[in-house]
Amino acid sequence: MTTSDLAVEFAGEWFRPDPDGVFEIGREGDLALDDNPYLHRRFLQVTSSAGLWWLGNVGNRLSATVCDAAGGVQSWLSPGNSLPIVFPSTSIVFTAGPTTYELLARLAPAPYAEIHTEEPDGGATTIGMIPFTVSQRQLVVSLCEPMLRRDGTGLSEIPSSAEAAARLGWTTTRFNRKLDNVCEKLDRVGVKGLRGSGGGLATNRRARLVEYAVASRLVTAEDLPLLDVDAEAEE
């Protein structure tokens, strides 16, 4: 069975995995991202089997958010699991320590097409049946701002709650309260990784929120002007 051509991009550099081999991504490997000590030496593997390309997580701590380029289909790839690469463009986002990375995989021909939907005119952004207020969207954009402004570098630092709050002119208490609300809303519609093992919100929820928001296109660079909108009256 013929395998489609696959190319993986990071920071403007393209790599073409060999369908007869194993393409490794991590601190070392065929795609060595950087010397981040929080990143596994071998984190992700790309292999080909039965005419399909597969992305496997061979680490033991980190997970990755995998999404089609249109943001319509999103999966959480946890350690020990794998999934097929089936869309023309696939975004792979993950966080190691304070740094978030984004890779792009392009497949031709692809067995599945991306689904594009029309954006609603005005109003709140909605995922499933969950609406987001202006201030909640501002919070997401403030955390994603470095990723949205990264200019193709493929990696960025996630701001702390205090830094993001200061960017919006909020108190840290207000920021954390709204962060809890956003994460709870997303958890209710099935976004994984925002809730810890004890049922409470995960301690790394900022990183997980950024991964999901960037990969699913919940926010894009076009949303950056929201950072300058006065939503002080909205509570």
C-alpha positions, 0 to 999 in steps of 0.5 A: 500500500502506497504511503502519502508524502509527509513533511513536518515543519518546525521554526521554518525548517522542513523535515521529510520522514522516511516511511521505512524508518522511525522519525524521532522528535525531542531534545535529541533525534531527527528533529532536535527542538532545543536543549530544554531540560524539561523536554524528553530526549525522545518525545514523539515518533512518526512511523508509517504502517499499512499505508498510514502515518502515525504519531506516537508519544513515547515520553512518560510525562508530557502530552501533546495537543493534535488538531487539524489546521481548521480547528475542527478535530482535536485530540490529546495525545498522552504518553504511550498512545498514538494516532494516525495523521490523516488531514492535509495540515495537522498542528501539534502543540505541546509544553515542556516546562515554561516553553510551548512548541508548535509543529506542523505536519503536511500530508499529500494526498490526505485521506480526510479533508478539513471542514471549514465552517462560517464564523458567526457575526458578532457575539460571544465565541462558542465551543459546543454550547459554551459561550465565552465573554469578552473578558474570558477571551481576553484572558485566553489571548493574554496567555497565548500572546507570545505564541500568536506573535512568535513569527514562525519561530515555533516556540514561545514562553507562557506568561505567568498568571501575574504577567498576564494579569498585568498585561490586561490591567487586572489583579492576579486574583481576578485573573485566576478566578476567570482562568478557573471559569474558562477551564471549567467551561472547557472541561465541561465540553470535553477538553482533556487535561484541565482537571487534575487527578483529584477532580480539581483544576490541574496545576498546569492548566495555563499550559494546557489551555494555551495548547488547546487554544492555539491548536484548535484556533480558538484564538488567532493573531486576529484576536490580539486587538482584544488585549486593548479592549476595555471590558472592566464593566463586565464581571 
